[in-house]
Structure formats: C-alpha cells, structure tokens
Amino acid sequence: MTKDVIALTPKMPDLRTLLAGLYAGGPDLGVNTLADGAVIQLCAPDGRPLVSVEAPILVQVPGETARLLGTDTGLPDSPVWWTEARASTAVAEAGRLAGSFAGRLATVLDGTVWPREAASTDVVPLTTDVTAVPVPTASAPAVDVLTTTTAVVIQDRPLVAMTSWLTDALRTATTSDRALQIVTPPTTRLTLPTRTALHGHPNRWVVQDPDHGYYDGLSGARLHWQGGTFTPLRDENGATSLAQAFAPSADTGERQLIVSLRTRHPAGEDLVLGRTLETAWQLLTDTPPAGWSTAEPINLPWNTRQLTDLARSRAPQPTWLTAVGHPDRPALATFRITRTPAGIEEDITLTLGYGTGETPPLDIIEPLAKTLATRHGLTTMLTSLRAARRDLTIPPHFETPPIPISFTLGSEAVGELGLAHALRPPTNLTPLQLGPAAEPAVHYPLGNGTDPHTWDNLQHLTRHLKQG
C-alpha cells in the first residue's frame, strides 16, 4: 500500500476536523508542527514523526485531480480541497495511520480518499517498539533516508508529481549540498515538472525492479547502494551498463511538441510576467493556460498579475513556476523567472501532447516566433518534436530524444551578432527575417521533426552563431 494518502473533500478541513483525524492513533500519540504550522505531525510517545500532514490546498484547476491521481470516476474534479498525508516508512503502523486520518476527514466532510483501499476510520494502535527504530535525522518530512551525500525519498504511487513535499526535499538537499534520489517501483511514472527537477547530476530517479535490481529511470544505468548513495555499477574497465528493463517500447504514434524559449524584459513597475507563455499557449491550443502554481497539484486559476506579484516578492531570488492546460489538450509548462543586470528573464519550456491521428500544429511555429519576437522580447526559441506519451508523463524506459523543428534568434541577439552573419548559416538552411526591417528577428526552419540528422544542422548553426 502506498505511504502517501490524500483526502479530497468539498469543504476545507477545519482545525476540529484535523484534530479528529489525528486521533487515528488514539490518545497516546502526540502532535507536532513544522514550517510555521504548515505541516502537522502525528508523533509516537517519544516524539518521532509517524504521519506528516500538509496544510489543505484548494485545487481550482479543472482536470488536475484526474491528471495526477487517475481517471477513476470516484475522484471529484475541481474545486476540491486536497489534504495529503505522508507516512513514515520506518514504522509498520504509519501507513494505516495515514489511511485512518484521511478516512476520518473524508467521512466528516463527505469526501473521497486516494487510494481507495487506504481509507478507514479505525483507531490504529501503535504496537511497534519505536525505541528499537533509529531516530530519523531528516528534517524534511518527505525524506526517508538521509546520509552525508544523499536525501532519499521512497515513493510507491503510480505518478510522482512535484508536490510541495518534494519541492521542500529538493530545496533541503540542494542547500545542504546533497543529491535528491527518488526510489520507486517500475510501474511508476514521473510528471514533467518532476523530470525537470531531477535533471542532471547528482539527482536521480532510482527504479527498483524485482527482476533487474536498481537502475536509473532516466538514463538506464544499473545502480547499487554504495557509500550512502545510489551510484552506477561499473565493470573492470570503468564502463556502466544499461538495465534490460530500460529497453524502448514500441512507437504508439503519440507525440510531444516542445517549445523552449527565453525572453528578456526591462525591469519596471508596469511589467506583467507570464504573458509570453500565455501568448504561446493561446496560439498553439486556442486557449490560455488553465492554472499555475509553485508545485503540483497546480491549484490556482491562471492569473498573470498574481504570478508577477509572487515573482516580485521573491526578487532578487529566482522564482520557479509550473502551468497546466485544459484537460482536452495535455499541456504543461515550467518556467523560471530571474532578475539579471540586463532585466527580467523568463526561461520557459512548454510541452504539448498529441495522440495517434492528431497532428501537431507545426504551421503555427513561424507565426508564433514572429509574435514573440516583435511583442514579447524573445531572445531565443527552439521547437522540437518527439515520440512520447500524449499524457506527458515519463515512464522508466528509453524514449527517443526530440528532433528539432526550428530555431529563432530574437532581434536583440541579431543586432549584436550582425544581420548579414545571421542570414548566412553554413548549411543548406533558408533563414527568414521576422518583424520590422530595422530590428528583425531571424527564424531558421530545420525540418518536420522526423529526421534525427536535423541535430547536425542545428549544431552547425549554433556553432556559426557563436562565432559571429
């Protein structure tokens, strides 16, 4: 049974209801708070945490519960209050305690528990001799094992989202110069925000396969636990090997269109962020984003003023956000807002999913590039297409890399490089000028996303542009 249990209720759990839920272990257990009261912990008599409960959040974005928890008809859609409980993996009763806590909330507030089989209202007595269980050294509630080099999070849910639990665990690991390693069964997938957060060494997605041992769910490297961390297995020559379970699956015809772009804006009180992403979303899907948040579930309705206010309140520190589309067209974006000496920069990756028989709107890419270059301070934009799941989730097996479709250089970069140089790429490309003749952007069509050799043309192009 999963160690994470979620109560989905039409009403916000008030303090009295939360306390009733926390009596799932009887009167002998204690209660503690963390993060200025944002996390409540049900604790053993000696004070060690058994269940950590995060403050309820109101999910107001349509389709978000189905995206993260599945399309079970018993799960309510937005608006719904999401109260998540995470049980300690060190104590046997903790999982049932979390289920009883969530079940009590759902019973009082006429809600639902995910997963269904976890729900109960029983009192769960603590029978484990907790004095024989090592005292946890992790300060973040999501961390199951903490060593001098690594924070390990064990997840046994079908889809691992970048929840506030994981965001906190990643932040804690980063500030203490540790790797974050998420351990899952082979049936688990990742959301795109989680995949983005785990990108790059030393963080890992560790898959525990009963037939093939441990392997990296993103690279396929076989792993073992050594020196307090999961590290690649190497042969006598120092080479790593791939796990058999990482073999690619058959092409289903599903595709993902990926738009990666950077913009730069002059800093000012009248600047409203998020409009670049909104414009791209509107042109590619005929609708604006549905919601945004700093973590998953994405709970807030799309509002550029609100996200601008958040980024401004955090400056000069960067702000990482994620956005989601409407349920009928899978679309997710991650974007990072950074204050630099040159202004305010937005780094955005928007990914859209298409099923078999659906055609990605490649004809929109050039008009999109022109609009962003002339109205939204576009610096660069790379678009690509890949064979991958329509639902935008990441399975623990090999997926082919994306294939470039086009590259766009904004007018400011063209001015620094020189228009003549930008219009003479060293390949058989035919660049296009976009926007006003006095300050044009340059757009380079590369292909239709079917020929892997397009990467060679892009590499030659970028090398040429760097030499300008």
MARMIKOL-459313 format. One record per residue: x, y, z of N, C-alpha, C in turn. Coordinates in steps of 0.02 Angstrom, whole numbers, plus 50000, padded with zeros to 5 digits. Example, Ala and Ser with C-alpha at 12.3 -4.5 7.8 and 13.67 -1.06 7.14 Angstrom:
<pts>
506604971650390506154977550390506604983550390/506424988850354506844994750357506455000250394/
</pts>
This chain:
<pts>
500434994050000500005000050000500445006250000/500245011249964500635017349959500695020650028/501245024150039501355027850101501055034850098/500835037050039500515043550032499765042450026/499375046150066498655045650066498365052650061/497865053550018497595060250005496845060250018/496615065050057495895066150068495675071750021/495165070449981494875075349935494175077049959/494085083149981493455085050013493155091349983/492495091949982492185098049954492245104050000/492385102850065492455108250113493165108150142/493395113850162494055114250193494055110950261/494525106450275494565103550342494755108950393/494325110150442494485115050494494895111650548/495105115550598495545112950650495225107150687/494575107750701494245102350738494245095850698/494125096350633494125090250591494825087350587/495325091550579496015089050577496205085550642/496005088350698496165085250761495805078550768/495185078150744494825071850746495185066550704/495445068750647495825064150606496465061850640/496785066450676497415064850709497325060050768/496705059050790496575054050843496545046950814/496755046250752496755039550721497185034650759/497685037150795498115032750834497945032350907/497385035350926497195035350996497505041051035/497335041651098497555047451138498285047251159/498625041651149499315041151173499825044451126/499615045851065500075048851017500055056451023/500615059651006500665066851012500625070350944/500605076950947500555081050887501105086250888/501415087350830501945092350824501805096450761/502095102250755502025106350695502705108350668/502725109250602503335111550568503145117150520/503665120550495503575125650442503035130750461/503115133450523502645138550547501915136150545/501825129750560501155127050563500875124250498/501275124650443501035122150379501025114550376/501395111250420501415103950423501255101750494/500775097250501500615094250566500855087050566/501165084950621501425078150625501105074350683/500885068350667500655063650718501275059750742/501415060050807502055057550832501965051950883/502465047750886502495042550937502615045751006/502505041951060502615044851127503305047851138/503815045251102504485048051111504615054051066/504105056151026504165062150985504345061050913/504515054850893504695053850823504075053850779/504125056950718503535057650675503315051050644/502665049950643502365044050611502005046050546/501615051450548501245053850491501325061450488/501505064050430501555071350419500985073450373/500615078550394500035080950357500155088150336/500105089350271500205096050247499555100050249/499615106650254499025110950256498595109750194/497945109350201497505108250142497585113850091/497545112050027497555116949974496925116049931/496675121649907496075121549865496285121049792/496145115349760496305114349690495725116949648/495845122249611495315125649573495385124549498/495865120349476496005119449405495655113149380/495225113549330494865107649304495345102249280/495195096049298495565090349273496205088749312/496375092649362497015091649396497025085349439/496475083849473496475077649512496515071549467/496175071649410496215065949364496915065449334/497235071049318497905070849289498405067549336/498355068949400498855066449447498665059949481/498015058649488497795052649525497445047449483/497325048949419496985044249376496265046349361/495965042849315495295044749291494735040849326/494885038149385494375034649424493765039149432/493185036649414492575040749415492385042749486/492675039649537492505041549605492885047549629/493365050049591493755055749614493415062149592/493325066849637492995073149619493445077649579/493145081849536493525086849499493525093249540/493865098349513493915104649549493235108149552/493135112449601493595113949656493555108649711/494115106949739494135101849791494725103349837/494635102049901495175102849950495595096549951/496255097449943496735091949938497145092050002/497075086850043497455086350106497875079950102/498525080750100498965075050088499335073050152/499325066550166499675063850224500215059050200/500805059750229501365055350211501585051550273/501595044850267501765040550323502515039050324/502785038450383503475036250390503555029150365/504095027750330504215020850306504565016650359/504735019650417505115016050467504675012350517/504035014150520503585011150570503005007750534/502875001450550502394997450512501695000350513/501485003250570500805005750576500695012450542/501225015850521501155022650497500715023150435/500765018350390500345018550330499605018050346/499425013650394498725012950414498485019150452/498945022250490498765028450525498595033950475/498995034450422498855039450370498175038150337/498035031750324497395029950294496805031550339/496895030450404496355031850451496255039350458/496805043150459496745050450462496345053050402/496535050950341496185053250281495465050850280/495355044650301494675041950302494215045750349/494485047950405494075051850452493885058650422/494365061850389494215068250356493675067250303/493755062150262493275060950208492585059250235/492545055650290491905053850319491545060050346/491905064250382491595070150412491395075250359/491795075950306491695081150256491395078550191/491165072250191490845069350132491305069450072/491915067050083492415067150030492635060150009/493215059849978493485053649950494215052949970/494445046749975495145045449991495485042149932/496095044449919496515041149869497155038849904/497345032349892496985027249855496395024449896/495895022049863495285019849896495415014749951/495865009949937495975004449983496315006650048/496585012750048496925015150108496445017850160/495835019450140495365022950184495095018450240/495075021250300494745017950356494595023350408/494225021550458494115026050515494315022550580/494675017050574494865013150633495405016650673/495385015550738495945017550780496505012550769/497105015050754497665010650739498165011050797/498155006150842498615006450899499345005550876/499785008850910500495008250895500775002250932/500924996850895501184990750925501934989950914/502224993550866502944993150854503324996150913/503854992850935504284995650986504715001050954/504485007350956504835012750921505515014050950/505645011851013506305012951041506835008851005/506605003650967507074999650928507175002350858/506785007550840506835010550773507305016450776/507805016850731508275022550734507905029250729/508135034150767507825040750764507995043950696/507495046350659507635049250594508035055650600/508505056650553508915062650553508685067650502/508175065850462507945070350410507495075650440/507595081950417507175087350440506575088450393/506635086450330506095087150282505625081150288/504975082250294504515076650305504525071450249/504695073350188504675068650132505285064150130/505815065750165506445061950160506415055750204/506545049850174506535043550210507215041450236/507745042850197508425041150217508865047250203/509255049150252509705054950244510415052850261/510865053450213511575052150225511965058650215/512605058250222513015064350214513015066950143/512825062750095512835064850025512165064749990/511665061450020511055060049983510435060350027/509895063250000509235062850030508815058149987/508575052750016508205047549980507465048149997/507045048349946506325048649954506035042349922/505655038449959505345032249934504625033749916/504445032449853503775033849828503475027449798/502865025849819502535019949793501845021949766/501855026949722501225029249691501315028949615/500775028049577500845027249504501165033149469/501055039149495501325045149463501625049649517/502275051049510502615055349558502605062449532/502215066649566502165073749547502655077849589/502805083849565503245088349601502845092149653/502645088449705502245091249759502655095949802/502325099449846502695103749892503145099549938/502945093149951503385088649988504065088049953/504025086349888504645085249851505015091849839/504645097249828504975103649821505385105349883/505085104049941505445105350004506045100650011/505955094349992506505089549996507085091549950/506915093849889507425095949842507785102149867/507415106949894507715113049920508185111349979/507955106950023508365105050081509005101450058/508925096950009509515093349984510005098049951/509755102649911510195107249875510575111849922/510225114549972510565119150018511075115650062/510995109050071511485105250111511985101550068/511985103150002512465100149954512385092649951/511745090449948511605083249942511235081949876/511255075749855510855073549798510155071649822/509655072749780508985070149793508875064049749/508715058349779508605052249742507925049449761/507485048649710506815046149721506795038849701/506585034449746506565027249734505845025149723/505705021649667505025019649650505035012549623/504445009349619504385003049582504385004349507/504444999249465504485000249393503825002249361/503275001949398502625004049372502495011549379/502955015049411502865022249424503095026349364/502765032049353502975036949303503075043649338/503415048249305503525054949331503125060049291/502935065449324502665071149287503255075149258/503105079249209503635083349178503965087949229/503605091249274503955095349323504435091349367/504255085249385504705081049424505315079149383/505195077349319505755075849275506225081749268/505955087749262506365093649256506775094749319/506465093849377506805094949440507375090049452/507305083949426507825078749435508365079049382/508295083549334508765083649278509465085249302/509925081049282510635082449295510895079349359/511525077749358511885075149417511875080449472/511815078549536511835071649562511155068649576/510605071949558509945069349572509785063349528/509385058749554509215052749516508505050449529/508235047049477507635043049485507865035749488/507795032649547508025025749557507435021049553/507455016549504506915011649494507125005049524/506705002349568506844995849599506454990549563/506784987049517506464981849477506584975049509/506054971049522506144964649556506564959749516/506594960549450506974955849408507654958549388/507744965049389508364968049363508734972349413/508514972449475508854976549525508694983849517/509164988049539509064995249535509354997949470/509005002949441509285006449384509015013549382/509355017849345509155024749338508585025249288/508015027849309507425028149266507485033049209/507985037449209508075042349156508645040649110/509165037349135509745035549092509795028149079/509475023949122509515016649114510125013449147/510565017449177511165014649208510985010149266/511295004349270511194999949327511525003149389/511175002449446511395005949506511475001149564/511865003249613511894999649678512015004749733/511845002749794511925007149852512645006449877/513005011949876513705011749897513895018549927/514175018349986514405024450017513855029450032/513255026850047512705031350065512355034550007/512405031649947512065034449889511985029049836/511515029949789511455025449732511935027949678/512365023549656512885025349608512915019949554/513145021549492513155016649438513615010749452/513385004849432513814998949432514304999449373/514934997949386515444998349333515814991749327/516014990149265516404984149254517144985549266/517564980549250518284981349263518594987049223/518264989049169518524994549128518235001349148/517815001349200517515007549222516885009549184/516645005249140516055006949100515415004949137/514885008749125514235007149153513835003049102/513344999449127512924995449083512194997449093/511794996249041511084997949043510674992049069/510164993549107509704988349131509264985949073/509124979549072508694976749019508004979949021/507764981649080507094984449086507044991449055/507614994549038507605001249010507515001148934/507424995148905507354994648833506754998748809/506805001748749506245005948724505635001748708/505055004948714504435001548697504245003348625/503745000048599503535001248530503245008248522/503345011148462503085017748447502325017248439/501965021048480501235020848479500935026048433/501365030448406501105035948365500965042248404/501035041948471500935047948512501545052448506/501435059048511501975063848502501925069448554/502495072648566502525078548608502875084148569/502555089948568502845095948538503135100048595/503785101848589504135105248642504365112048617/504185117248653504385124048637504795126748695/505445127748684505885130348736506105137348715/505965142148758506105149048738506345153148798/506685158648780506925163348831506735170348809/506505174248857506335181248843506705185748893/506765192048875507075197048919506655203348917/506495206048976506085212048981506435217249024/506365223549007506615228749052506235228549118/506605229149173506275229149239505875235649247/505285234949274504855240849284504235239049322/503925243949354503325242649393502735240349351/502735242149286502175240249244502275233549209/502835230149222502965223649190502495218349217/502165214649172501745209049191502045202749160/502245198149202502555191949180502025186749163/502235181649125501785176249107501415177349041/501445183449014501085184748952501405181348892/502065180348895502395176648841502125169548838/502095166248895501835159448898501105159348877/500725164048900500015164448883499905165148808/500315169348776500265170348703500425163848666/500965160448686501155154248653500605148948662/500345148448722499815143648737499195145048694/499015151348689498425153248651498505151648577/499085153048549499195151748478499215144248463/499475140248508499565133048495498945128948513/498515131448558497955127348581497275130948575/497285137248556496675141448553496385142948621/496745141548675496515143248742497115145548783/497015149648834497565151348879497705145648927/498235146048967498335140949019497745140749066/497635134949097497085134249144497295136049215/497925134549233498125135849302498875136349309/499085138749368499805139449383499915138149457/500535136849475500705135549545501465135149551/501695134649613502395133449627502545126049636/502035121849634502115114649643501495111249614/501495104549616500915100649596500565097949659/499905097449661499435099249607499445106649592/499325108249528499285115149506498595117649525/498565122149573497925123449606497615130149591/497995134949564497735141749555497515143049484/496935146149473496745148049405497255152849375/497355152449310497855156549276497735163949289/498275167349312498215174449327498915177449324/499055181349271499725184049262499895189249316/499415192849340499555197849392499775194549457/499445189049475499625185549536500325182549532/500485179449476501155176449472501695181749468/501535187549438502005193049437502145195549508/501615196249547501685198549616502115193649656/502015187149644502425182149680503155182849661/503295183249596503995183949573504305190249601/503935195749603504195202049628504345201549703/503915197949740504025197349812504635193049828/504835188649782505405184249793506065187149767/506025192249724506625195149695507075197849752/507755197349744508115195349683508195187749675/507895183749720507935176549711507495174449652/507705169349614507295167049557506655163749580/506165163349536505525160149550505405154649499/505255148649523505105142849479504365141549483/504035141149425503315140249423503145134849372/502535132249377502295127449327501575129249309/501385127549249500715129149224500425123049188/499755122649185499425116949154498865119549110/498695115549059498155117349013497495114149031/497025114648986496365111648996496395104148981/495955100149011496005092849006495985090148935/495655093548888495575090748821496225091248780/496705095248801497345095648765497905095548817/498225089748827498765089448876499305094648861/499445098848909499955104048901500215105948969/500875106148975501205108049038501785112649022/501915117249067502485121649058502845122549125/503495122849122503895125149179504235131549158/504265136349203504615142449186504945145349248/505535148249234505955151149286506035158549272/505885162649322505925169949316506535172249356/506985175949322507615177849353507755185249342/507985188549394508205195549388508955195549371/509135198749316509835199149295510005206549284/510655208149276510835215149261510515217749197/510345213249150510045215349087509285216349091/508975213849145508245214449151507945208349183/507325206949167506965201149194506925195849139/507185189949153507205184549103506705179049122/506375176449072505935170649079506215164849038/506355159349071506545153149036505955148449038/505675146948981505035143348976505115137048934/504855131548958504785125448917504055123348919/503735123748861503025121848853502995115348813/502665110348840502605103848807501875102148798/501695100048737501005098348720500985091148695/500455087448713500385080448694499875079348640/500035074548594499585072948538499545065348531/498945062848521498835055748514498885053448442/498815046948432498825044148365498255047248324/498435049748265497935052948223497875060448234/498175063148287498175070348298498805073348268/498735079048236499295082248202499545088248241/500165088248264500435094148298500425100248252/500275106148277500185112148235500855115348216/501235111848175501895114448155501835120848114/501265121848080501175127848040501115134148083/501015133248148500935138948193501625141448218/502145137448210502785139048240503065145648214/503055146648148503335152948121502925159048144/502255159048140501885164748167501995165848242/502085160348278502235160948349502895164448360/503405162448322504065165548328504025172948313/503655174848262503595181948243503255185848299/502715183148326502345186548379502775187548440/503125182348461503545182948521504135187648510/504405187548449504985191748435504795199148432/504205200748407504015207748398503655210648459/503365206448502502955209048556503175206948626/503595201848631503725199048697504465198248714/504905201848680505615201748698505955195048691/505775191248639506075184648629506825185148618/507195181048654507925180448644508085174548599/507845168648618507925162648577507315158148584/507195153948534506665148948538506865142848498/506835137048529506955130748496506325126548501/506065124148444505495119648444505715112848420/505415107648447505595100848430505005096248439/505065090248412504535085148414504835078648436/504485074948477504745068448499504185063248502/504385056948495503925051448506503885050148581/503315051648611503235050948683502495051248700/502335049948762501645049048783501235055548776/500615054748754500165060448748500015063648815/500005059648868499835062348934500415065848968/500985066148934501575069948955501925067049016/501775060849035502125057649090502735053949065/503205052749111503855049749094503895042749121/503925037549078503995030649102504735028949114/504875023649152505565021949167505885017549113/505825019549051506175016148997506395021248945/506805018948899507105023548850506575026748806/506655033348797506245037048749506705040748702/506535040848638506965044048589507005051548602/507595054548591507665061648602507225065648554/507065071748571506675076048525507085077848463/506735079148409507055081048345506885088248330/507385092548318507245099748308506805101048248/506385106148255505965108548200506185115448176/506365119748224506585126448205506955129748262/507325134948244507675139048294507575146348275/507455150448325507335157548314507805161748357/508095166848326508535171448361508185178248364/508105180948425507755187248434508125193148406/507775198748399508065204548365508665207448402/508655207348468509225210048506509845205848493/509765199148493510335194848479510575195648408/510115196448361510305197648290510695204148284/510485209348320510845215648318511555214948344/511645211148397512325210148424512745205848377/512445201048344512805196548300512955199648232/512485203548208512535206248140512055202548095/511605206348061511095203148020511405199247963/511925201847931512235198347875512495191547896/512815191247954513075184847978512505180047995/511975182648026511415178448045511065175447985/511065179047928510725176647868511155172147825/511765170747846512205166347806512425160347846/511965155847863512165149847901512585145247857/513015141047887513485136947849513165130547822/512515129847823512185123847799511695125847744/511295121047723510815122447669510155125247697/510195128747753509595131647782509395138047746/508755139647750508495145747720508195149947776/508585154547805508315158547860507795163647837/507355165547883506825170347868506885176147916/506815182247890506775188147932506065188947957/506005190348022505355191348052505325198248084/504765201548078504685207948111504925213748069/504995219648100505185225748063505895225148035/505985228147976506635227647942507185230847982/507025235948022507535239448061507805235148118/507385230848147507585226548203507295219548193/507515215948143507205209448129507465203948175/507035199048187507255192648214507395188048155/507745182648167507905177848113507665170948135/507275167748090506975161348104507275156148056/507495150448084507825145248045507395138948045/507005137547992506665131147987507165125447979/507085120148017507565114648016507275108147989/506625107047995506325100847972505635099948002/505375093947994504695092448019504695087848079/505275086848110505315082748170505345075348158/505545073148098505575066048083506275063548068/506755068048053507425066048033507925067648089/508205062448123508685063748177509305067548155/509475067348091510065070948067509975078548071/509365080748086509245087848094509675090748150/509855086448198510295088848252510955091348224/511215088148171511845090448142511785097548116/511225099048082511125105748056511075110848113/510735108948167510675113548224511355114748256/511765109548262512425110448291512865114948248/512835113948182513215118348137512975125548143/512315126348148512025133048153512245136548217/512185133148273512365136248336513115137848339/513515133548310514235134948308514375141148266/514025141748211514105147648168513885154048204/513325153648241513085159548275513545161748332/513855156848365514315158548419514955161748393/515115160448330515725163348300515615170248272/514995172748275514845179248246515155185048283/
</pts>
